[in-house]
Amino acid sequence: MSNMSAELVLFWFFSISTVLAAAGVIFARNPVASAMSLVATFFFLAGVYVLLWAHTIAALQVLVYAGAIMVLFLFVIMLLSLSDSGPVLSFTPSRILGGAAVVGLFVALSAVFRKMPNTELAWTTDANRVQEFGTIKHLGEVMYTQWLFPFEAVSLLLLVAILGAVVVAKPRI
């Protein structure tokens, strides 16, 4: 117990809190409470990013996800005026298939993680790459060169989801 540092304690606090808040997203009966649990999950995840010295990503996590995206989610939830009925526990074939898919994905990921080498990442020994990790310049270079198409695709998917929610709710407005 002598090798416990403040960073390690904070990591465990943020990681356990992230998992608990994510469970709150799944098990909350009220959709607004579920969305607020998702906000808490985003904040705890931002804490993990801070521990990784990725302050830019932590700030973007809070501003973009906990701020903008969750405001849109809450707007859609309130626009649809969902009830507090919560999840119905019935075993339909699609739910059984979905559960089997989740278990299969977990088994596949476990197998991949077991086969990964235990060596440190090669780039962590390069001082220049470590210095630029998490900076706005590096984030911009990666996002607008290597990940430009997925970035634009996600923005279009969010737009389509919001438009779909408005179209579905329009007869009730």
LINMOJO-V178658 format. One record per residue. N is the residue number from 1. RES is the residue in one small letter. OMEGA is omega in radians with two decimals (NA if undefined). NEAR is the number of other C-alpha atoms within 10 Angstrom. D_CENTER is the distance of its C-alpha to the mean C-alpha in Angstrom with 2 decimals. Layout:
BEGIN
n=<N;N>
res=<RES;RES>
omega=<OMEGA;OMEGA>
near=<NEAR;NEAR>
d_center=<D_CENTER;D_CENTER>
END
This chain:
BEGIN
n=<1;2;3;4;5;6;7;8;9;10;11;12;13;14;15;16;17;18;19;20;21;22;23;24;25;26;27;28;29;30;31;32;33;34;35;36;37;38;39;40;41;42;43;44;45;46;47;48;49;50;51;52;53;54;55;56;57;58;59;60;61;62;63;64;65;66;67;68;69;70;71;72;73;74;75;76;77;78;79;80;81;82;83;84;85;86;87;88;89;90;91;92;93;94;95;96;97;98;99;100;101;102;103;104;105;106;107;108;109;110;111;112;113;114;115;116;117;118;119;120;121;122;123;124;125;126;127;128;129;130;131;132;133;134;135;136;137;138;139;140;141;142;143;144;145;146;147;148;149;150;151;152;153;154;155;156;157;158;159;160;161;162;163;164;165;166;167;168;169;170;171;172;173>
res=<m;s;n;m;s;a;e;l;v;l;f;w;f;f;s;i;s;t;v;l;a;a;a;g;v;i;f;a;r;n;p;v;a;s;a;m;s;l;v;a;t;f;f;f;l;a;g;v;y;v;l;l;w;a;h;t;i;a;a;l;q;v;l;v;y;a;g;a;i;m;v;l;f;l;f;v;i;m;l;l;s;l;s;d;s;g;p;v;l;s;f;t;p;s;r;i;l;g;g;a;a;v;v;g;l;f;v;a;l;s;a;v;f;r;k;m;p;n;t;e;l;a;w;t;t;d;a;n;r;v;q;e;f;g;t;i;k;h;l;g;e;v;m;y;t;q;w;l;f;p;f;e;a;v;s;l;l;l;l;v;a;i;l;g;a;v;v;v;a;k;p;r;i>
omega=<-3.10;-3.13;3.09;3.10;3.10;3.13;3.13;3.10;3.11;3.10;-3.14;3.10;-3.12;-3.09;3.11;3.11;3.10;-3.14;3.13;3.11;3.08;3.05;3.06;3.08;-3.07;-2.96;3.12;-3.13;-3.12;-3.12;3.12;3.08;3.09;3.11;3.11;3.03;3.08;3.06;3.10;3.10;3.12;3.14;3.12;3.08;3.06;3.07;3.09;3.09;3.10;3.11;3.10;-3.12;3.08;-3.04;3.12;3.14;3.09;3.12;3.09;3.09;-3.12;-3.07;-3.04;-3.04;-3.10;3.14;-2.96;-3.06;-3.12;3.04;3.09;3.11;-3.14;3.09;-3.14;3.12;-3.12;3.09;3.12;-3.10;3.13;-3.11;3.13;-3.03;3.11;-3.10;3.09;-3.11;3.06;-3.09;3.06;3.14;-3.13;3.10;3.10;3.10;3.10;3.09;3.10;3.11;3.11;3.12;3.11;3.10;3.11;3.13;3.14;3.11;3.10;3.12;3.13;-3.12;3.10;-3.11;3.13;3.10;-3.12;-3.14;3.11;3.10;-3.07;-3.07;-3.13;3.09;3.11;-3.04;-3.14;-3.14;3.10;-3.14;-3.08;-3.14;3.08;3.13;-3.14;3.14;-3.12;3.12;3.11;3.13;-3.11;-3.05;-3.06;3.00;-3.05;-3.03;-3.11;-3.11;3.09;3.11;3.13;3.13;3.12;3.12;3.09;3.11;3.10;3.11;3.12;3.12;3.13;3.10;3.10;3.13;3.12;3.13;3.12;-3.08;-3.04;3.12;-3.11;-3.07;NA>
near=<4;4;6;8;10;9;12;12;11;14;19;13;14;21;17;13;17;23;14;15;22;18;15;19;22;16;15;17;15;16;22;19;15;20;21;19;22;22;22;21;24;24;23;24;20;24;24;22;20;17;16;15;16;18;19;17;20;23;17;13;19;20;15;15;17;21;14;11;15;18;15;14;16;16;15;19;16;13;16;16;12;13;12;12;9;13;11;6;7;8;9;9;9;9;12;12;12;12;12;12;12;12;12;12;12;12;12;12;12;11;11;10;11;10;9;8;8;8;6;8;8;7;10;12;10;9;9;10;12;12;11;13;18;20;15;14;12;12;15;14;13;12;14;13;10;11;12;13;12;12;12;11;11;11;12;12;11;13;12;12;14;16;13;13;16;16;11;13;14;11;7;10;8>
d_center=<31.48;33.04;30.30;27.67;26.49;24.68;21.82;21.57;21.81;19.06;16.79;17.59;17.23;13.73;12.59;14.52;13.43;9.68;10.88;13.32;11.25;9.01;12.54;13.63;11.41;13.21;16.58;17.21;20.20;19.88;17.33;17.36;16.79;13.82;12.38;13.43;11.76;8.38;9.81;10.81;7.56;6.60;10.19;10.39;7.79;10.06;12.90;12.10;12.12;15.40;16.80;16.27;18.30;15.76;16.59;16.10;12.48;12.09;14.15;12.37;9.02;11.30;13.51;11.61;8.46;10.07;13.35;13.94;11.34;11.63;15.36;15.48;13.81;16.31;19.03;18.62;18.56;21.64;23.25;23.09;24.28;22.70;24.58;23.83;24.93;21.77;21.21;24.47;25.04;27.10;27.32;27.56;27.74;24.45;22.65;24.55;23.72;19.97;20.23;22.31;19.86;17.08;19.77;20.92;17.57;17.32;20.94;20.50;17.66;19.87;22.80;21.16;20.10;23.65;25.23;23.44;25.92;25.71;26.78;24.92;23.35;26.30;24.99;24.71;28.50;28.76;29.09;28.56;25.20;24.03;25.30;23.47;20.05;17.49;20.19;20.05;22.77;21.06;17.75;19.96;22.03;19.30;17.40;20.71;22.53;20.66;17.56;19.42;19.58;15.92;15.20;17.95;17.07;13.64;15.59;18.22;16.06;14.72;18.41;19.68;17.41;18.68;22.19;22.08;21.23;24.09;26.45;25.80;26.36;29.30;32.05;31.12;31.10>
END
